[in-house]
Amino acid sequence: MDLHQLNFHHLHYFWRVAKTGHLSQAAQALHVSQSALSAQIRQLEERLGEPLFEREGRRLQLTDTGQLVLGYADSIFDLGAEMLGRLKGQREGITRLRIGSVATLSRNYQENWLRPLLADPSLTLTLESGLLDDLLERLLHHQLDVVLANEAVPAHPGKPLYCRRLGSQALSVAGKTELWQGRQLSIPADLHGVEMALPGARHAVRAQFDALCATAAVSPRIRAEVDDMAMLRLIARDSGWLALLPEVVVQDELHSGRLVVVGVADELNEHFYAITTAHRFRPPALDRLVDGALPADAAPVRC
């Protein structure tokens, strides 16, 4: 079967039925009869040479081939919806930029990165957070334009992703000013037995910090392990414990004097990346933002 023989009208009908699992519901939504809808799906199955559904009770269940075809249909029709949205935005003078970020990334860092766009009246931002694998799947299905992360992703021949390093920052140890003002600690040597709030195990730098402490035979007293940087910021501000984090996370508290840095872990750095897909349309505002964050001699890094 050649591509020109594929009837995308039939594929769209299959897609709608697969989403509901019921011929009757899909037929009602599409304003066609059940018999006509069933006939067109049979034609698609005949063209493909494989059954797409099997009936279980009153519901239609996808076969293995149906699951495969549904995955491609999702990409095809999601991309079509994106195209229409882009065209509509162009006609209305509006560009929608869809940004995903890992939950462990500092919200302050994200806002700092986005700040050049906030005054642009022609731009609408969609911001989402989640697990890196989930965000990358949405990126590959054209549901996001960029993913911000604090780790690069490994190479995968079936997932053409590109990383741009946006910058990095050494991790610091910060605490409440009234408790720690004027004190300077050597990291990690002076942390033995000290009450601390640390990034959770999913955070890119946690394993590095644990290894640093193990090498120095130092064991802080861990009072909290926190994946979300916004929560770690609040704990650093209110608990009295020391917290390990990039200074950007608590930039406002440091500026106001509520927190003070008592030491810097020069061996530990959090790196910030923008991950995009290859060879696809991106809003020019995104390219300007990503390119502007790179050193002049930096080059794209293939993930």
C-alpha positions as CSV (number, residue, x, y, z in Angstrom):
1,M,0.0,0.0,0.0
2,D,1.4,3.4,-1.0
3,L,0.8,6.6,0.9
4,H,-1.4,8.0,-1.8
5,Q,-3.8,5.1,-1.3
6,L,-4.3,5.9,2.3
7,N,-7.7,7.5,2.8
8,F,-7.2,10.1,5.6
9,H,-11.0,10.6,5.9
10,H,-11.3,6.9,6.9
11,L,-8.3,7.3,9.2
12,H,-10.1,10.2,10.9
13,Y,-13.2,8.2,11.4
14,F,-11.1,5.3,12.9
15,W,-9.4,7.8,15.2
16,R,-12.7,9.2,16.5
17,V,-14.1,5.7,17.2
18,A,-10.8,4.6,18.9
19,K,-11.1,7.6,21.2
20,T,-14.6,6.7,22.4
21,G,-14.6,2.9,22.0
22,H,-18.2,3.1,20.7
23,L,-19.5,3.3,17.2
24,S,-22.7,5.0,18.3
25,Q,-21.0,7.8,20.2
26,A,-18.6,8.5,17.4
27,A,-21.3,8.3,14.7
28,Q,-23.4,10.8,16.7
29,A,-20.4,13.2,17.1
30,L,-19.5,12.9,13.4
31,H,-23.2,13.2,12.2
32,V,-23.1,10.0,10.2
33,S,-25.0,6.7,10.6
34,Q,-23.4,3.8,12.4
35,S,-23.6,1.6,9.3
36,A,-21.8,4.2,7.2
37,L,-19.1,4.7,9.9
38,S,-18.6,0.9,10.2
39,A,-18.3,0.5,6.5
40,Q,-15.6,3.2,6.2
41,I,-13.6,1.6,9.0
42,R,-13.9,-1.8,7.3
43,Q,-12.5,-0.2,4.1
44,L,-9.5,1.2,6.1
45,E,-8.9,-2.3,7.5
46,E,-9.1,-3.8,4.1
47,R,-6.5,-1.3,2.8
48,L,-4.2,-1.9,5.7
49,G,-4.7,-5.7,5.6
50,E,-5.2,-5.9,9.4
51,P,-8.2,-5.7,11.8
52,L,-8.1,-2.6,13.9
53,F,-10.9,-3.4,16.4
54,E,-12.2,-6.5,18.2
55,R,-15.5,-6.4,20.0
56,E,-15.7,-7.0,23.8
57,G,-19.2,-6.8,25.0
58,R,-20.6,-3.4,23.8
59,R,-17.3,-1.8,23.5
60,L,-14.7,-1.9,20.7
61,Q,-11.2,-2.8,21.8
62,L,-8.2,-1.9,19.7
63,T,-6.1,-4.8,18.4
64,D,-2.3,-4.5,18.5
65,T,-2.4,-3.1,15.0
66,G,-5.1,-0.7,16.0
67,Q,-2.9,0.6,18.9
68,L,-0.1,1.2,16.4
69,V,-2.3,3.0,14.0
70,L,-3.8,5.1,16.8
71,G,-0.4,6.3,17.8
72,Y,0.3,7.6,14.3
73,A,-3.2,9.0,14.0
74,D,-2.7,10.9,17.2
75,S,0.4,12.5,15.8
76,I,-1.2,13.3,12.4
77,F,-4.4,14.9,13.8
78,D,-2.6,16.7,16.7
79,L,-0.2,18.2,14.2
80,G,-3.2,19.2,12.0
81,A,-4.8,20.9,14.9
82,E,-1.5,22.6,15.7
83,M,-1.3,23.9,12.1
84,L,-4.8,25.3,12.3
85,G,-4.0,26.9,15.6
86,R,-0.8,28.5,14.3
87,L,-2.6,29.8,11.3
88,K,-5.4,31.2,13.4
89,G,-2.9,32.8,15.7
90,Q,-1.1,34.4,12.7
91,R,-4.3,35.8,11.4
92,E,-5.1,37.3,14.9
93,G,-1.5,38.4,15.4
94,I,-1.0,36.0,18.3
95,T,1.6,33.3,18.8
96,R,1.1,30.6,21.4
97,L,4.3,29.3,23.0
98,R,3.9,26.0,24.9
99,I,6.6,25.3,27.5
100,G,7.0,22.2,29.6
101,S,9.3,22.1,32.6
102,V,10.4,19.3,34.9
103,A,8.9,19.6,38.4
104,T,12.3,19.7,40.0
105,L,13.3,22.9,38.1
106,S,13.3,26.2,39.9
107,R,10.3,28.4,39.1
108,N,12.4,31.5,39.6
109,Y,14.8,30.2,36.9
110,Q,11.9,29.6,34.6
111,E,10.5,33.1,35.2
112,N,13.9,34.7,34.7
113,W,14.3,32.8,31.4
114,L,10.8,33.8,30.2
115,R,11.0,37.4,31.3
116,P,12.0,38.8,27.9
117,L,8.7,37.5,26.5
118,L,6.4,38.8,29.2
119,A,6.0,42.2,27.7
120,D,5.2,40.9,24.2
121,P,1.5,41.5,23.6
122,S,1.4,39.2,20.6
123,L,2.5,36.1,22.6
124,T,0.4,33.7,24.7
125,L,2.2,31.3,27.0
126,T,1.1,27.9,28.1
127,L,3.2,26.5,31.0
128,E,3.1,22.9,32.2
129,S,5.2,20.9,34.6
130,G,5.6,17.2,35.1
131,L,8.0,14.2,34.8
132,L,10.7,14.5,32.1
133,D,9.6,11.3,30.2
134,D,6.0,12.5,30.0
135,L,7.0,16.0,28.9
136,L,9.3,14.5,26.2
137,E,6.5,12.4,24.8
138,R,4.3,15.5,24.6
139,L,7.2,17.3,22.8
140,L,7.5,14.5,20.3
141,H,3.8,14.6,19.7
142,H,4.0,18.3,18.9
143,Q,2.0,19.2,22.0
144,L,4.8,21.3,23.5
145,D,7.4,23.6,21.8
146,V,10.2,23.2,24.3
147,V,10.9,21.4,27.5
148,L,13.1,23.0,30.2
149,A,15.1,20.5,32.2
150,N,18.0,20.2,34.6
151,E,19.4,17.1,32.9
152,A,20.2,16.2,29.3
153,V,18.4,13.2,27.9
154,P,20.3,10.2,26.5
155,A,20.6,9.6,22.8
156,H,17.8,7.5,21.2
157,P,17.6,6.8,17.5
158,G,13.7,6.8,17.6
159,K,13.5,10.1,19.5
160,P,15.2,13.0,17.6
161,L,15.7,15.5,20.4
162,Y,18.1,18.3,20.7
163,C,19.4,20.0,23.9
164,R,20.7,23.5,24.2
165,R,22.5,24.3,27.4
166,L,21.1,27.5,28.8
167,G,23.5,27.9,31.7
168,S,24.5,26.4,35.0
169,Q,24.8,27.5,38.7
170,A,26.8,26.1,41.6
171,L,24.7,24.9,44.5
172,S,24.7,26.8,47.7
173,V,23.7,26.1,51.3
174,A,21.3,28.7,52.7
175,G,19.6,29.2,56.0
176,K,17.6,31.7,58.0
177,T,19.5,35.0,58.5
178,E,18.8,35.2,62.3
179,L,20.3,31.8,62.8
180,W,23.2,31.8,60.4
181,Q,24.2,35.4,59.8
182,G,28.0,35.7,59.8
183,R,28.8,32.0,59.6
184,Q,30.7,30.4,56.8
185,L,30.8,26.7,56.3
186,S,33.1,24.5,54.2
187,I,31.0,22.2,52.0
188,P,30.7,19.3,52.8
189,A,33.2,19.1,55.7
190,D,31.1,21.3,58.1
191,L,27.8,19.6,57.4
192,H,28.2,16.6,59.6
193,G,25.2,16.3,61.8
194,V,23.7,19.5,60.6
195,E,19.9,19.5,60.0
196,M,19.3,19.9,56.3
197,A,16.6,20.0,53.6
198,L,17.8,18.4,50.4
199,P,16.6,18.0,46.9
200,G,14.8,14.7,46.4
201,A,16.3,11.6,44.8
202,R,14.9,12.5,41.4
203,H,16.8,15.8,41.3
204,A,19.9,15.7,39.1
205,V,22.3,16.9,41.8
206,R,21.2,14.8,44.7
207,A,23.4,11.8,43.8
208,Q,26.3,14.1,43.3
209,F,25.8,15.6,46.8
210,D,25.5,12.2,48.4
211,A,28.7,11.0,46.7
212,L,30.5,14.2,47.9
213,C,29.4,13.6,51.5
214,A,30.3,9.9,51.3
215,T,33.8,10.7,50.1
216,A,34.3,13.2,52.9
217,A,32.8,10.8,55.5
218,V,30.2,13.4,56.3
219,S,26.6,12.6,57.3
220,P,24.2,15.6,57.5
221,R,20.9,15.0,59.4
222,I,18.4,15.0,56.7
223,R,15.1,16.5,57.8
224,A,13.4,16.8,54.5
225,E,13.8,15.6,50.9
226,V,11.9,17.7,48.4
227,D,11.5,17.4,44.7
228,D,9.7,20.6,44.2
229,M,12.0,23.6,44.3
230,A,9.2,26.0,45.3
231,M,8.6,23.8,48.4
232,L,12.3,23.6,49.2
233,R,12.4,27.4,49.1
234,L,9.6,27.6,51.6
235,I,11.2,25.1,53.9
236,A,14.5,26.9,53.7
237,R,12.7,30.1,54.6
238,D,10.6,28.8,57.5
239,S,12.2,25.8,59.1
240,G,15.6,27.0,60.4
241,W,17.3,24.0,58.7
242,L,20.0,24.6,56.1
243,A,18.9,23.9,52.5
244,L,21.0,22.8,49.5
245,L,19.8,24.6,46.4
246,P,20.8,26.9,43.5
247,E,20.7,30.5,44.7
248,V,18.2,31.4,42.0
249,V,15.6,29.3,43.9
250,V,15.8,31.7,46.8
251,Q,16.8,34.9,45.0
252,D,14.0,37.0,46.5
253,E,14.7,35.8,50.1
254,L,18.4,36.5,49.7
255,H,17.7,40.0,48.3
256,S,15.3,40.8,51.2
257,G,17.7,39.4,53.8
258,R,15.4,36.6,55.1
259,L,18.0,34.0,54.0
260,V,21.8,34.0,53.9
261,V,24.2,31.8,52.0
262,V,26.6,30.1,54.4
263,G,28.6,28.1,51.9
264,V,28.9,27.2,48.2
265,A,29.4,23.6,46.9
266,D,31.7,24.5,44.0
267,E,31.9,20.8,42.9
268,L,28.1,20.7,42.4
269,N,26.4,22.5,39.5
270,E,22.9,22.4,38.3
271,H,22.7,22.7,34.5
272,F,19.7,24.1,32.7
273,Y,18.7,22.8,29.2
274,A,16.1,23.6,26.6
275,I,15.1,20.5,24.7
276,T,13.4,20.7,21.3
277,T,12.6,18.5,18.4
278,A,14.5,18.5,15.2
279,H,13.3,20.0,11.9
280,R,10.0,21.4,12.9
281,F,8.4,24.8,13.0
282,R,9.0,26.8,16.2
283,P,7.9,30.3,17.0
284,P,10.7,32.8,16.3
285,A,10.4,34.1,19.9
286,L,11.5,30.6,21.1
287,D,14.5,30.6,18.9
288,R,15.5,34.1,20.0
289,L,15.2,33.0,23.6
290,V,17.1,29.8,23.3
291,D,19.9,31.3,21.2
292,G,20.2,34.3,23.5
293,A,20.9,32.1,26.5
294,L,23.9,30.3,24.8
295,P,27.5,31.3,25.0
296,A,28.8,32.7,21.7
297,D,30.9,29.6,21.0
298,A,28.3,27.0,22.1
299,A,26.8,24.5,19.6
300,P,23.6,22.4,19.8
301,V,24.2,19.1,21.7
302,R,22.5,16.1,20.3
303,C,20.6,14.3,23.1
